[in-house]
Amino acid sequence: MELRGGWLNEAMAIADRVLAGIARQLGEPTGFAGRVVGRVLNRGNRPLVVAAVAVADCGPTAEVADIGFGGGVGLGLLLDSGAAVVHGVEMSETMLIEANHRFSDDIAGGRLCLHAGRLESLPLDDSALDAIISTNTIYFVPDLAAALRELARVLRPCGRLVLGVGDPDQMSKMPFTRHGFRLRPISELVSAIREAGFERVDDRRVGDGPGAFHLLVCELPAAE
Ligand SMILES: C[S@@+](CC[C@H](N)C(=O)[O-])C[C@H]1O[C@@H](n2cnc3c(N)ncnc32)[C@H](O)[C@@H]1O
């Protein structure tokens, strides 16, 4: 009996380490496993990112960004949307290397600029952008207020921020989210976004049922 208990505890400890590893890779894809995770993210999150790019509403003169682009699905979609210049910001070296290979023509042509950086300290000038998308990233940001202040800083007046997040109640049922994910209620996110200076915040749903993603579409006020 004791033997079986010991075996079960060991199996649970291994399962826990696996879940912690998945959570770590989602928060910062690294190495070979990170490259696999990037491809899985591109497939799984595509519908959300397609919707985010559509509401970002990039015109032919727009300068836009995908922050925390992971496998790069958003970079490709922003380039296809016809925006003049696309910026990608990532803290994962593995994802930056992957995107550098995959989009080498767009980088050489000057339409895509990749930057190493974090949401909380963006390597972009004040009022540089017309629109930003950032999907499935803010669970990994401890200081949400600092990140939102940065996002507001780099957007022009009337600029649009599109944040894609999983439904926190549904995400809390995924066992890996117990390992360091910050699953903030949507009402808390909306309050923090307004606090950072965004005027309009719409919560649109992408997908069906309670598991539908939230697309928080946020606009800065016009210049005074
Ligand atoms: C779960 S993946 C999402 C990738 C992609 N946006 C998507 O929806 O498929 C999270 C990505 O955000 C990046 N990330 C995590 N924390 C970040 C931060 N503080 N600033 C910028 N990027 C961050 C990670 O390196 C990772 O590539």
PDBQT file of the ligand as one rigid body, heavy atoms in Angstrom, charges set to zero:
ROOT
HETATM    1  C1  LIG A 301       1.770  32.305 -24.953  1.00  0.00    +0.000 C 
HETATM    2  S1  LIG A 301       2.888  33.120 -25.998  1.00  0.00    +0.000 S 
HETATM    3  C2  LIG A 301       1.777  34.003 -27.109  1.00  0.00    +0.000 C 
HETATM    4  C3  LIG A 301       2.392  34.282 -28.451  1.00  0.00    +0.000 C 
HETATM    5  C4  LIG A 301       1.481  34.952 -29.462  1.00  0.00    +0.000 C 
HETATM    6  N1  LIG A 301       1.202  36.318 -29.100  1.00  0.00    +0.000 N 
HETATM    7  C5  LIG A 301       0.200  34.171 -29.633  1.00  0.00    +0.000 C 
HETATM    8  O1  LIG A 301      -0.877  34.633 -29.217  1.00  0.00    +0.000 OA
HETATM    9  O2  LIG A 301       0.288  33.067 -30.191  1.00  0.00    +0.000 OA
HETATM   10  C6  LIG A 301       3.498  34.452 -25.008  1.00  0.00    +0.000 C 
HETATM   11  C7  LIG A 301       4.641  35.182 -25.657  1.00  0.00    +0.000 C 
HETATM   12  O3  LIG A 301       4.816  36.405 -24.965  1.00  0.00    +0.000 OA
HETATM   13  C8  LIG A 301       6.177  36.582 -24.697  1.00  0.00    +0.000 C 
HETATM   14  N2  LIG A 301       6.270  37.369 -23.450  1.00  0.00    +0.000 N 
HETATM   15  C9  LIG A 301       6.053  36.929 -22.185  1.00  0.00    +0.000 A 
HETATM   16  N3  LIG A 301       6.211  37.943 -21.314  1.00  0.00    +0.000 NA
HETATM   17  C10 LIG A 301       6.527  39.043 -22.052  1.00  0.00    +0.000 A 
HETATM   18  C11 LIG A 301       6.839  40.392 -21.732  1.00  0.00    +0.000 A 
HETATM   19  N4  LIG A 301       6.852  40.811 -20.454  1.00  0.00    +0.000 N 
HETATM   20  N5  LIG A 301       7.112  41.245 -22.727  1.00  0.00    +0.000 NA
HETATM   21  C12 LIG A 301       7.125  40.824 -24.024  1.00  0.00    +0.000 A 
HETATM   22  N6  LIG A 301       6.856  39.557 -24.390  1.00  0.00    +0.000 NA
HETATM   23  C13 LIG A 301       6.555  38.674 -23.417  1.00  0.00    +0.000 A 
HETATM   24  C14 LIG A 301       6.772  35.208 -24.572  1.00  0.00    +0.000 C 
HETATM   25  O4  LIG A 301       8.169  35.181 -24.834  1.00  0.00    +0.000 OA
HETATM   26  C15 LIG A 301       5.944  34.425 -25.592  1.00  0.00    +0.000 C 
HETATM   27  O5  LIG A 301       6.548  34.389 -26.847  1.00  0.00    +0.000 OA
ENDROOT
TORSDOF 0
